[in-house]
Amino acid sequence: MSTDGLKIDLISRIVNTSDLGIIKELRKLLDFELEKEAYLLTSEQEQRLCEAKAEYRAGHILPEQQADEIIEQWLNEE
């Protein structure tokens, strides 16, 4: 499907939905993607990124399948 076709399909779906949550999420996604300025991190976010990089370099990572299983278990907890 062409870019124009995809746009028309998306516009049609947006017009036909009454789910405010979907509309808000689409708006947030577009706002984020179309923002031209650099995203500024808070000092806490920068610190967490440094910690995550250090964990990665030290080999403290999970295979994707194992991470998916942990997330699935977490989502199914009551």
C-alpha positions, 0 to 999 in steps of 0.5 A: 500500500502506498503512503497516501493509501496508508494515510487515508486508511489511518484517517478513516480509522481515526474518524470511525473510532470513538475510543478516546484512549486510542486517539490520545495515544495516536496524538502522543505518538505523532507529537513525539515523532514530529518533534524537531528538538532534542529530547532532554533527559532529567538527571534521574533518567541520565543516571538510570541510562548510565546504570543500564549501560553498565549492566549491559557491559557487565553481561547482566542481560536476559535473553528475549524469550526469558524476558518475555516469560517474566513479563507474561508472568507479571501481567498474569498476576492477580 
